[in-house]
Amino acid sequence: MSYTVIDQALELIDNGEMEKGLALLKENENSLGEEDLFQTAQIYQQLGMLEDAKIIFRNLLYQFPNESDLIISLAEVHIDLDEEDEAMALLDNISQEDNGFVQALLLLADLYQAQGLFEVSEQKLLTAKKLAPNEPIITLALGELNLSKGDYKKAIPYYEAIGNDNNELDYPLDERLAECYSATGQFEEAMPFYDKALQNQLKIDVLFQYGFTAFQAGYFKTCIEKLNQVKELDHEYSSIYLYLAKAYEQEGMLKESLETAKEGLAVNEFNKELQLYGARVAIKQQNSEEAEKLLREAIAVDPGYVEAAMTLTKIFLQDERYEDVIDTIQELIRFGETDPQYDWDLAVANQNLEKYSDALNHYRLAYTSFKDDSSFLYDYAHFLLEEGLREEAKPLFEKLIQLDPTNIELQDLYLSLQE
């Protein structure tokens, strides 16, 4: 076998003498035959010298206009240069009888998918599959297409159909199946695939998804195990802390749950959801001081964070800190937040501060939203009685008796109103 210019150039490039190798190719371009020129263009393409590759492929295609290998190679260069229209125009010229037609369909499918034209992309792939039904790369492409557009259920049978052919593809198939099963709510089915995927290659994102899926499936011990593994690999992986804290709570480990929330906040002090969750765990531990601290931090991050503010007002109401209730809700209102619960809480706070006119106003405003809520009706009806508004209180007691017909105390009170 003769030692060609291409062989010499490749040897120089492989030995780290790229400039010499490329110079040798450039010097001999005009004297190379068609096959060597084609190989030269491929070398340029691999090295990122796309314009040089494009010139050679174009010149060769001018000589051999029906050669599909040339059309596909030039189209790939156009794709790498973000010249999608030129690539598509070339690929559309390959006829169905040509050996390169299936490969052209695969490239066209990728191009249409990149443009968001998923249906067109799918049609190209389905046509390719009819022509080459046993080609695993086409099956994989159909799975990837459906995954990319969020149709996980449709992607699963394509991934499963690859089976043993994945030895040839060497693709993270278990990872994909785990993702699809988890995304479709089939959490238990997903977990064995996560196990296999992690045995093949430890990826921190896959490990996190395993922990999240285990949480969704109700396997809280597994969730704790996997998310702690993520933490050992990267304690700044902030997404783990909320689910890890929740898993600990589900296992009745409130101390560990609150500690985990605090660890997460040390990584990201602006995580308002974690601040709120930590506060709720602290409330369960009857640690209202810690809960208040976390809730105030959450509100500092987002002054309009209604859930945090309303949780804080519940603490204030329980501790009879009525001025703090009013201040907190007024701050929310200043930020444009509205909620019927504000009026109920303001009514109770003003009532206890003996600001009866304000309390009555807020009770009346809240009534429309809570007219079927027995707790609200009980508060409102008794307030009206205390204020001597017996006629206004009567329909509320009637409603309460409808909601709880076995309550003798309410019935006696209503009878006394009738008298």
N, C-alpha and C positions, 0 to 999 in steps of 0.2 A: 504494500500500500504506500503510495507516494505521500511525502510530507508537504502538505499544501500551505499556502499563505495563511489560510484560515487557521490551520493547526498551529503555525508559528505565533499568530496573533493571540490565539486563545491561551497558549502556553505562557506568553509574556503577561497577559492579564491575570492568569491564575497565580503567577509568581509575584504579583504586586506591581508589575511594571506596566500599568495601564496606559500611560501616555505613549510608551513605545509601541504597545500592541495596537492602539487606535491609530497611531501614525502609520503603521504598516498597512492597516486596512485602507486608510485614506489614499495612500500612495498607489495602491493596486486596484482601486475600485474600477477604473476604466478598463482594466485588462481581465477582470474576473468574469467567469461564465455565469449563466443564469442561476444555477444552483448555489454557487458560492456567493453571489450577490444576495440571494434570498437569505442565506445563513448570516451574511454580514448585517443585513437589516435586522434580523432577529437579535443579533448581539447588541446592536445599537438600542433596540427596543428594551432589552433586558437591563441595559445600563442607564436607561432614562434619556437617551439621546433621540427623543421622539421625532423631532423635525428631520433629522438625518435619516431615520428609519422610514419616515413617511415618503421622502423623496425617492428612495430606492424602490419601495413597494409600488408607488405610483408609476414609475418608469417600467417596472416589470409588468404591471397590470395593463399598461398601454400595449405591450407586446403580446400579452396572453389575457385578453379581456374576459374570458370565460373560466379562468382558473379560480376555483372557489377558495383554495388555500390562500391565494394572494388577496382575494376580496376580504376574507375573514381577518387576515393579518393586518391589512390596512384599516379595516373597521375598528379593530382593537386599538390601534394607534390613535385613531380619531377619538375613541372613547377616553383613552388616557389623557388626551389633550382637551377634554370637555367639549368636543365637537360632535355632539350626539346626532344632530340632523344629518351631517355628512355620513356618519356611521350607518344610520338607519337607511339612508338612500342606497348605500352600497349593498347592505344585507338584503334589502327587498328585491335586489336583482338576481339573487340566487334562486334557481328554479327547484321545484319539488323533486325533480329527477336527479338533482346533483347530490353527490356524496356529502357535501358540506351543508346540506339544507337543515339537518337537525341541529348542527352547531350554530347555524345562523339564527334559528328559532330561539335557542337558548340565550344568545346575545341580545336579540330583540326583546325577549321577555325581561331581561335585566334592565334594558333601557326604558321600556314602558313602565316597569315597576318604579324605577327611579323618578319618573315623571308623575307618579301617583295614579297611573292608568292601570289599576290592578286587574280589571276584567279583561282588558286587551292582553296583558301579560299572561294571565291564566289561559286564555285561548291559545296563545303561542305554545305554552308548555303542554297543554292537553293534545295539541296537534303533534308535537314532538313525541309525546308518549305513545300515541297511536302508531307512529312510524317506528319507534324503538321502544317497545313495551318493557323490555328487560334491562333497560339502561338505568342503573340506580341514581346517576347524577340528575336525571330528569325528575324522578320521584322525590329526591331530596329537594330539588328546586321548587317543586309544588308545595312541599311541606314548609319551606322557608318563606315562600310567598304568602301562604295563609297565616303563618306566624307573624309576619311583618304587618299584616293588615288587621291583626287581632282576632282572627278566626281560628282560635286554638283548637276547638272541637274538630274542625275540618282538617287541621294540620296533622292530628294524631295518627289517623290511618296511613297517611303517606310515610311518616317516620317509622311506624311499625312495619310497613311493607318492605322497608330496606333490609331489615333483618341481618343475615350473615353477610350481605353485600357491604356492610359497613366496614368490614376488614379491609376492603379495597379503598373505600372512601376515607377511612381514618377520621371520622367526624364525631364531635361530642354529642352523639345521638341520645344517650341517657339523659344528658343535661337538658336537651330540647324536650324530651318526653316528660321529664319532671316539671319543667316550666309550663307545658301545655296542660298537664293534668291538674297542676295547682291552680292555673288561671281559670280552669273550668269548674273549680270547686271540688274536684276529685282529689282531696288532700291525701287520703290514705293511699290511693293508687300512686300518687306522686312520690311518696317517701322512699320506696325501694329503688326508684330510679335515681333519686338524689344520692342514696348510698353508693350505687354503682358508679355514678358520675364522679363522686369524690374519691373512690378507690382508684379510678383511672388518673385523675389529676385533682389535686387540692387547689380549689379556687375560692377565695374569700367571699366573693359575691354569691357563689353557688351555696356555700356553707350558710350564709345569712338567709338565703331563700329557703333552705332546708329548715332552719330554725323557725322562720316565719310560717312555713307550711305546717310544721309540727304544732305550732300554736293554734293555727286555724283548725287543725284536726282534733284539737283537744289533748294532744300528747305534750303536756306542759313540762314534764321531766326531760323529755327529748329536746324540747325547745330550749330549756335552760342549759342543757349540755352543749348543744350546737352553738348557741349564741355566746356562751362563755368561751368556746373555742375561737370564735371570731374575735372576741375581746383580747384573748391571749396573743392572737396574731397581730391585731391592730386595735389598741384601746381607744383610738380616735374614730373608729367606725361608728359614727353617732347614731345610725339608724337602729342599732341593736337595743338601745337602752330602754325605750318605751315598751317593746314587746318582752324584753327580759324582766322588767319590773312587773308587767302584767302577769307573766307566767309565775313569778314568785308569789304574787298575790293569790293566784288561783290555787297554788299549793299551800296557802295559809301561812306563807313566810313573809309577814308584813315588814319585819325589820329589814330583811334582805331586799324587799321591794323598794322601800324608801331609800335605802343606801344606794341601790342601783340607779334610782332616779337622780340622786345627788351626783353620782359618778357621771352620769350622762350630762348633767348641767355643768359639770366642771369641764367637759369637752365642748359643749355648746350652751353658753349661758343665755342664749336667746330662744331656746326651744320652749315655747309657751305651752305646748301640749304636754310636755314632760313636767313642767312646773305645775300645771293643773292636776296631772295625775298624781304626782308626789304629794300634793296638798290633800287630795282625797284619801290617799293611804294614811297620811298623818291624822286626818279626821277620824279614820277607823281606829287609830291608835290613841284617840282622845288627846292628841297633841295639837291643840288649836293654835298654840303659838307658832309652831313650825308650819302649820297649814297656812296661817295668815301671812307669814313671811314669804312663802312660795307663791301664794296668790297675788300678793302685792308686786312681786317680781314679774309675774306673768302680765299683770295689767300695765306695768312699766314698759314691757316689750310692746304690748298692744293695748292702748288705753280703751279701745272699743271691744275688748275681748269679753263678750257677754257671759259666757259660761264661767269664766274665772270670777268675774264681778259678782254674779249671782250666787256662786258658792261662797264667796266672802260675805255677802249680806246674810246668808243663812247662819254663818258663824256669829255675826254681830247680833242677829235676832236672838239666837240661842243664849248669847252672853249679855243680852239686854243693853247692847250698845247702839241705841236707836239713832243718835246723832250721826254715828259712822254709817249706818244704813242709808240715811238721807244723803250724806255727802257722796257716798259711793255711787248711788243711782243718779244723782244730779250730774256727776262727772260723766257717766255714760250718756246721758241725755245731751250734754254739751257736745259730745262727739257724734251726735246724730243717731244714736241707737234708740230703738223703741221696742217695748215688749209689755204686754199686759201684766206680767209678773211684777214689773216695776211698780205699777199702781197698787197692787195688793200689798207688796212689802212696804211701800210708802204709807199706805193706810194704817197698817199695824204699827209702824214706827211713830207716826204722828199721833195715833190714838194713845200710845203709851207715854208720849211726851205731853199729853193733854192738849194737843192742838187739834181739837175735835172738828173744827170746820174744814181744815185741810184733810183730815182723815176721812170725813164723809165724802168729800169731793173725789178722793182717790178710790174709795170703795165703789162709788157710782160709776167711775170710769172703768174699773176692772170688771164690773158685773157682767157686761155683755160677753166677755170671754170666759168667765168662770161660773156662769149661771147654773151649770150642771155639776159643779165641783162641790161636794158636800163639805169639805174643809173650809173653803172660802165662804160658802153660805152660812156655815156655823159662826165664823168670825164676824161676818157682816150683820147677820141677824141679831146677835147678842150686842153688837155695838149700837145698833138702832134702838134696841130696848133700853140700853143704858142712857141713850140720848133722849128717850121719851118718844121716839118716833114709832109708836106701836102699829099704826096702820100700814106704814111702809115695811114693817118687819113681818106682818102676817103672811104675805105671799111667799116670803123666804122660808118660814117655818113649814108652810104647806108643801113646798118643794122638798125640804129636808125630810119630811115624813114620807113623801113619795119615794125618795131615794132609800130611806131606811125605815120601813113601816113597823119594825119590831122595837123601835126605840121608845120606851114608855115615857122617859123623861121629856122628850120632845113633844110627845102627844099631850102630856099634862100641861106643859108650858103653853102650847097652842090653845088648849081649852081655856086657860086663864086669860089669854088675849081676847078670846071670843066674849068672855064675860065683861 
